[in-house]
Amino acid sequence: MPVTLDADVYPTDLYTDPLLMPLYLQTTNPTSIDAQVDGDWLLKAYIVKLSEEIADAVPEFKDHEQLVRDIFCECRKHGWCVVKFYTTPVDSISTSPRYTVDQNNTKQKTVKQKDTSTPTEKKGPHAEPTDADHSPDEGKEDSTEEEVKVFTTVHKTDWIREDYTYTNSAGESSVKQRRVGIKVQWNDDLGNDFTDECYFGEDCYLFLWQKGNGKSKYNLHSDSQFAVPDLTLDLFTLAIGARQILAQMNFSAVISYFIWFMYGNNITPEQRTAVLSALSHANPKSGFGATEGVVKGITSVENSAVEKTLVELEDQIGFFAGATRLPLSFYLGEKKTGGLGDTGESTDEVKVAAKKESILRHFLPQLTLMFSEQFGVSLSPETANFFTQEIEQKQQEEQERLTQSQEKQGKPNGEKNNGSNPPKR
């Protein structure tokens, strides 16, 4: 009687990247986009890690790094985000981004008094007053705290609209609508649902990556009519392709061969079942029992796909690096080539610094306004050139290394060795 394998003892399935399932191979669903950025190593490096490095590097962001990182990430993923400041706690341990700002550490800040209105008199999402709302230090400048939330398309239920009169070049007037705020909804792990209305300009700030032209980008979320994300279809296509190649390479590496048993022409169904049962135990990490004929009939066929897929994967990563205007070393973590006097690493760092500055400049105007109004912090004009200074420093270091390398070879700076003047020893 054939032996039935216990799947809990003998693994019969290989791990498959869940991001290869159709549910996540989508570029129009915000939830799918979030999952891919969190789980795909190329997308995460480009969106999350790059945003983190920018927020961590700029000194003015030191006390608000998490807030800045989330603004960068959400805008670059979805094209826009809204930052809302609350003077009283909204929820505790919410699943949406949450920050606490101690205004005692800020300068030139107009302190807001605690809101003593009931939750229904406020703007909607506030829970019942907590002990913090009636603390002995209430109203003191050193105890006022704010809670900040970052909302994006996954929280939006609708835009808040306002009518206005539009007059065209022919002098004809008509009533149109403009966007003046956003309605949002979110929940926490306790099952609480919250809703709110956020009006731009009332402790509420709208950030855009790139303003849309009224037309939805092909195979992107409909919000691309309003705001275009940094994460566009070409990057999704390249990242998903690399993900598929990597999954195939992993499968080929884990199952580096498969076994082949040649049946005799007169094999019976019972014999075939018995052979399959014996072969089911043929695992390189365990022994198995079978007749001599079965063992001698097993042939190992090597899987040679790993080498081919590795070359394809490296090419795909290179295409992604080119599309994001970043060096390959940013994604691989190290240079592919190098040698004595090679300055490729410094050149790569200069390219990364240039990309960081380009991203930072997208957000500076609105960040400057928000930091001034909410934190009393003035972002200096040099902030826009922060990474330019880093680029100049890297270029200077690169030139110094080149000069030192030439001096070691006995060549004056800029002079090539044509063979007539052998290097000094």
C-alpha positions in Angstrom: 0.0 0.0 0.0 1.5 3.4 -1.0 2.7 5.7 1.8 0.9 9.0 2.1 3.4 11.8 2.9 2.7 14.2 5.8 3.0 17.7 4.4 4.0 19.0 7.9 7.0 16.6 7.9 8.0 16.4 4.3 7.9 19.9 2.6 6.1 19.6 -0.7 5.8 23.3 -1.6 8.5 26.0 -2.1 8.0 29.6 -0.8 6.7 31.9 -3.5 7.0 35.6 -3.4 3.4 36.8 -2.6 4.0 39.9 -4.6 3.9 37.7 -7.7 0.3 36.9 -7.1 -2.2 38.8 -9.4 -3.6 40.7 -6.4 -0.3 42.6 -6.1 0.7 42.8 -9.7 -1.4 45.9 -10.0 -0.3 49.5 -10.7 -3.7 51.2 -10.3 -4.6 50.0 -6.8 -3.2 52.1 -3.9 -3.1 49.2 -1.5 -1.2 47.1 -4.0 1.2 49.9 -4.6 1.9 50.2 -0.9 2.5 46.4 -0.6 4.9 46.4 -3.5 6.9 49.3 -2.2 7.1 47.6 1.2 8.1 44.2 -0.2 9.9 44.7 -3.4 13.6 45.4 -2.7 14.2 47.7 -5.8 11.1 49.8 -5.2 11.8 50.0 -1.4 15.4 51.1 -2.0 14.2 53.8 -4.5 11.2 55.1 -2.5 11.7 54.3 1.2 15.5 54.1 1.6 16.2 57.2 -0.5 13.6 59.2 1.3 15.0 58.1 4.7 18.5 59.1 3.7 17.4 62.6 2.6 15.4 63.2 5.8 18.2 61.9 8.0 20.9 64.0 6.3 19.4 67.5 6.4 20.1 69.1 9.8 16.8 71.2 9.8 14.8 68.0 9.7 16.5 66.5 12.8 13.5 66.8 15.1 10.9 65.8 12.5 12.6 63.1 10.5 9.7 60.6 10.6 7.2 63.2 9.4 9.5 64.3 6.5 10.2 60.7 5.6 6.4 59.9 5.4 5.7 63.0 3.3 8.4 62.0 0.9 7.3 58.4 0.7 3.6 59.0 0.3 4.0 61.7 -2.3 6.5 59.7 -4.4 4.3 56.6 -4.3 0.9 58.2 -4.9 1.6 61.7 -6.2 0.2 63.6 -3.2 -0.4 63.6 0.5 -2.0 65.8 3.1 -0.5 66.7 6.5 -3.0 67.5 9.3 -2.0 68.9 12.7 -4.2 68.3 15.7 -4.1 70.2 19.0 -5.6 67.3 20.9 -5.1 63.5 20.6 -7.1 61.9 17.9 -6.5 58.2 18.6 -4.0 56.1 20.5 -1.7 53.7 18.7 -3.4 54.3 15.4 -2.4 52.4 12.3 -2.0 55.7 10.5 1.2 57.7 10.8 1.4 59.4 14.2 3.9 61.9 15.6 4.3 63.9 18.8 5.9 67.3 18.7 7.2 69.0 21.8 6.8 72.7 21.2 9.1 73.5 24.1 12.0 72.8 21.8 10.9 75.1 19.1 11.5 78.8 18.7 9.2 81.6 17.6 6.2 79.4 18.0 2.7 80.7 18.7 1.4 78.2 21.2 -2.2 77.1 20.7 -4.5 76.7 23.6 -6.0 73.3 24.3 -9.3 72.8 22.6 -12.1 72.4 25.3 -14.9 71.7 22.8 -16.7 68.4 22.8 -15.8 65.8 20.2 -18.9 66.7 18.1 -18.0 70.4 18.2 -14.5 69.7 16.9 -14.0 68.4 13.4 -15.1 64.8 13.8 -12.4 62.3 14.6 -11.7 63.1 18.3 -12.3 60.6 20.9 -13.7 61.5 24.4 -11.5 63.8 26.4 -8.6 62.0 28.1 -6.6 62.7 31.3 -4.1 64.6 29.1 -6.8 67.0 28.1 -7.3 68.1 31.8 -3.8 67.8 33.1 -2.6 70.3 35.7 -0.2 71.8 33.1 -2.9 72.6 30.7 -2.3 75.9 28.9 1.3 76.0 29.8 3.7 76.7 27.0 6.0 73.8 27.9 3.3 71.1 27.9 1.4 71.8 24.7 1.6 68.9 22.3 0.4 68.3 18.8 -0.4 65.2 16.9 0.3 65.0 13.2 -1.2 62.7 10.6 -0.3 62.1 7.0 -3.2 61.2 4.8 -3.1 60.0 1.2 -5.3 58.3 -1.4 -5.8 55.2 0.8 -7.5 57.4 3.4 -9.4 59.7 1.1 -13.2 59.3 0.8 -13.7 62.5 -1.2 -12.4 66.0 -1.9 -14.1 69.0 -0.4 -15.2 71.3 -3.2 -16.2 74.9 -3.5 -18.0 76.7 -6.3 -16.5 79.6 -8.1 -17.3 81.6 -11.2 -15.1 80.9 -14.2 -15.0 83.4 -17.2 -13.4 82.3 -20.4 -11.6 84.5 -23.0 -14.9 85.1 -24.8 -16.4 86.6 -21.6 -18.7 83.7 -21.0 -19.2 82.8 -17.3 -20.0 79.4 -15.7 -19.9 77.9 -12.3 -17.0 75.5 -11.6 -15.6 73.7 -8.6 -12.2 74.0 -6.9 -10.5 71.7 -4.4 -10.3 73.3 -0.9 -9.9 70.3 1.4 -10.2 66.5 1.8 -12.5 64.1 3.6 -10.6 61.1 5.2 -11.3 57.9 7.0 -9.1 55.6 8.9 -9.2 52.9 11.6 -7.0 51.4 14.3 -6.3 47.9 15.6 -9.1 48.2 18.2 -11.8 48.4 15.5 -12.3 52.1 15.9 -13.3 54.0 12.8 -12.4 57.7 12.4 -13.5 60.4 9.9 -12.4 63.9 9.4 -12.6 66.9 7.1 -9.4 68.8 6.5 -9.4 72.3 4.9 -6.2 73.4 3.3 -4.7 76.4 5.2 -6.2 75.4 8.5 -3.3 73.5 10.0 -3.6 71.3 6.9 -1.0 71.2 4.1 -1.2 69.6 0.7 2.0 68.3 -0.9 2.3 67.3 -4.5 5.1 65.4 -6.3 4.1 66.7 -9.7 0.9 68.5 -10.7 -1.3 66.6 -13.2 -2.7 67.9 -16.4 -6.2 66.6 -16.0 -5.5 63.3 -17.9 -5.0 60.0 -16.1 -1.7 58.3 -16.7 -2.1 55.0 -18.4 -2.3 52.1 -16.0 -1.9 54.4 -12.9 -4.4 55.4 -10.3 -7.1 57.9 -11.4 -5.5 60.4 -9.0 -2.8 60.9 -11.6 -5.2 63.4 -13.2 -4.5 65.6 -10.2 -1.0 64.6 -9.2 1.6 62.4 -10.9 3.7 60.2 -8.7 7.4 59.6 -8.9 6.6 55.8 -9.1 5.4 55.6 -12.7 4.5 52.7 -15.0 8.0 52.3 -16.4 9.5 51.7 -12.9 6.7 49.3 -12.0 7.3 47.3 -15.2 11.0 47.0 -14.6 10.7 46.1 -10.9 8.0 43.5 -11.5 10.2 42.0 -14.3 13.2 41.8 -11.9 10.9 40.3 -9.3 9.8 37.5 -11.6 13.4 36.8 -12.8 14.6 36.6 -9.2 11.7 34.2 -8.2 12.6 31.9 -11.1 16.3 32.0 -10.2 15.5 31.2 -6.5 13.3 28.3 -7.6 16.1 27.0 -9.9 18.7 27.3 -7.1 16.6 25.6 -4.5 15.7 22.8 -6.8 19.0 22.5 -8.6 17.9 19.2 -10.3 15.0 17.0 -10.8 14.9 13.2 -10.8 13.8 11.1 -13.7 12.8 7.5 -13.5 12.3 5.6 -16.8 9.3 3.3 -16.7 9.4 -0.1 -18.4 7.0 -0.6 -21.2 4.9 -3.1 -19.3 4.6 -1.2 -16.0 1.2 -1.6 -14.3 -0.7 1.1 -12.5 0.1 -0.5 -9.2 3.8 -0.5 -9.9 3.6 3.1 -11.1 2.0 4.1 -7.8 4.6 2.2 -5.8 7.4 3.9 -7.7 6.0 7.3 -7.2 5.5 6.6 -3.5 9.2 5.6 -3.2 10.4 8.6 -5.2 8.4 11.0 -3.0 11.0 10.3 -0.3 13.9 11.0 -2.5 15.1 14.2 -0.9 18.8 15.2 -0.8 18.4 15.9 2.9 16.9 12.6 3.9 17.3 8.9 3.0 14.6 6.8 1.4 13.8 3.2 0.9 13.2 1.6 -2.5 14.1 -1.5 -4.4 17.4 -1.8 -6.2 15.6 -1.5 -9.6 14.0 1.8 -8.6 17.3 3.3 -7.3 19.3 2.2 -10.4 16.6 3.7 -12.6 16.8 7.2 -11.1 18.6 9.8 -13.2 19.4 13.3 -11.9 18.8 16.0 -14.5 20.6 19.2 -13.6 18.8 22.5 -13.8 21.1 25.0 -15.7 18.7 28.0 -15.5 20.5 29.7 -12.6 23.4 31.1 -14.6 21.1 32.4 -17.4 18.6 34.0 -15.0 21.4 35.6 -13.0 22.7 37.4 -16.1 19.2 38.5 -17.0 18.6 39.7 -13.4 21.7 41.8 -13.4 20.6 43.4 -16.7 17.2 44.1 -15.4 18.6 45.8 -12.3 20.8 47.9 -14.6 17.7 49.0 -16.6 16.0 49.9 -13.3 19.0 51.9 -12.1 19.1 53.7 -15.4 15.4 54.6 -15.3 15.7 56.0 -11.8 18.9 57.9 -12.7 20.9 56.2 -9.9 24.1 54.2 -10.1 23.9 50.4 -10.0 25.9 50.4 -6.8 23.0 52.1 -5.0 20.9 49.0 -5.5 23.6 46.3 -5.2 25.4 47.9 -2.2 28.8 47.9 -3.8 30.7 48.5 -7.1 30.7 45.8 -9.7 34.2 46.7 -10.8 37.2 48.6 -9.5 40.9 48.8 -9.2 44.0 50.9 -8.2 43.2 54.5 -8.5 39.6 53.9 -9.5 37.2 56.7 -8.6 34.0 55.0 -9.5 32.7 54.8 -5.9 33.1 58.6 -5.5 31.4 59.2 -8.8 28.5 57.0 -7.8 28.1 58.9 -4.5 28.0 62.2 -6.5 25.1 60.7 -8.6 23.2 59.7 -5.5 23.7 63.1 -4.0 22.4 64.8 -7.1 19.3 62.6 -7.1 18.6 63.4 -3.4 18.8 67.1 -4.1 16.4 66.8 -7.0 13.9 65.0 -4.7 14.4 67.5 -1.9 13.7 70.5 -4.2 10.2 69.1 -5.0 9.1 69.6 -1.4 11.0 72.6 -0.1 8.4 75.3 -0.9 5.6 73.7 1.1 8.0 72.3 3.8 9.3 75.8 4.3 5.7 77.1 4.9 4.8 74.2 7.2 8.0 74.3 9.3 7.6 78.0 9.8 3.9 77.9 10.8 3.9 74.7 12.9 7.4 74.4 14.4 8.7 78.0 14.3 11.7 76.7 12.2 13.0 78.7 9.3 14.5 76.6 6.5 17.5 78.5 5.3 18.1 79.0 1.6 21.2 76.8 1.9 18.8 73.9 2.6 18.0 73.7 -1.2 21.8 73.4 -1.8 22.6 71.0 0.9 23.4 68.1 -1.4 25.1 70.4 -3.9 27.7 71.1 -1.2 28.0 67.4 -0.6 28.5 66.9 -4.4 31.3 69.5 -4.4 32.9 67.8 -1.4 32.8 64.4 -3.1 34.3 65.9 -6.3 37.1 67.5 -4.3 37.8 64.2 -2.6 37.8 62.4 -5.9 40.3 64.9 -7.4 42.5 64.4 -4.3 42.5 60.6 -4.7 43.3 61.0 -8.4 46.2 63.3 -7.6 47.6 60.9 -5.0 47.3 58.0 -7.4 49.2 59.8 -10.1 51.9 60.9 -7.6 52.4 57.3 -6.5 52.9 56.3 -10.2 55.5 59.1 -10.6 53.3 61.2 -12.9 52.7 65.0 -12.4 49.0 65.9 -12.2 47.5 65.8 -15.7 50.6 64.3 -17.3 50.3 61.0 -19.1 53.0 58.4 -19.1 53.9 57.8 -22.8 56.7 55.3 -22.0 59.6 57.7 -22.4 59.6 58.5 -18.7 59.2 55.3 -16.7 57.6 55.6 -13.3 59.8 56.3 -10.4 60.4 53.5 -8.0 
